[in-house]
Amino acid sequence: MPLPQFLLMLVAVVLAAMVTLWATVSAGVPMFAVLLVTLGAAALLHYTQRDHHDHDG
């Protein structure tokens, strides 16, 4: 992937995160609730990934 395209994608992700946080704060959602939802989603994603690193032998 070319560097300008990568940097543009990175800026888009950061802007999307900023808009999401602004929307949740504006809606009056407590940051602790956002934290719990984020950690729950990260844990769910982590445990549902199949990385095929079985240690059975």
N, C-alpha and C positions, 0 to 999 in steps of 0.2 A: 504494500500500500504506500503510495507516495506521501511524503511528509506533509504537504499542505492539506491533503484530504484527511489525514490522521488528525492534524491539529484542528481542522474544522469540525470533525466528529467529536473531538474532546470538548471543544467549546460548546457544541450542541448539548452534550450530556450534562455539562456543568450548568448551563442555562436552564435545562429541564429540571434539574435538581433544585435550583434556586426558585423557580416558579412553583414547584410542588411544595417546598417549604413555606413560601410566602402564602400560598393558598390555604395550607393547613393552619398557619398562624392566624390568618385573617378570618378563618371560619371559627376560631376559638378552640381548636383541638389542642389539648395539653401536649407539651413536648414529650412528656413521659409516655403518653399513649403512642405517639409517633415512634418513639424509641422501642417500645414493646412490639409494635407491628413490624418494624424494620428487623429487629433481632429474630422475631418468629419467622419471618419470610426468609431470612438468611439461613437459619437453622433448617427450615424445611427444604430449601434448595440444596443445602449441603448434604443432607441425609438422603435425598432422592437421586443424587448423582450416582451413576454407576461408572466407576473409574477402572473396573476390571483389575484391581490389585488385590486379588484374593491371596490370603496368606496360608492357604491350606496345603500348598505344596505343589 
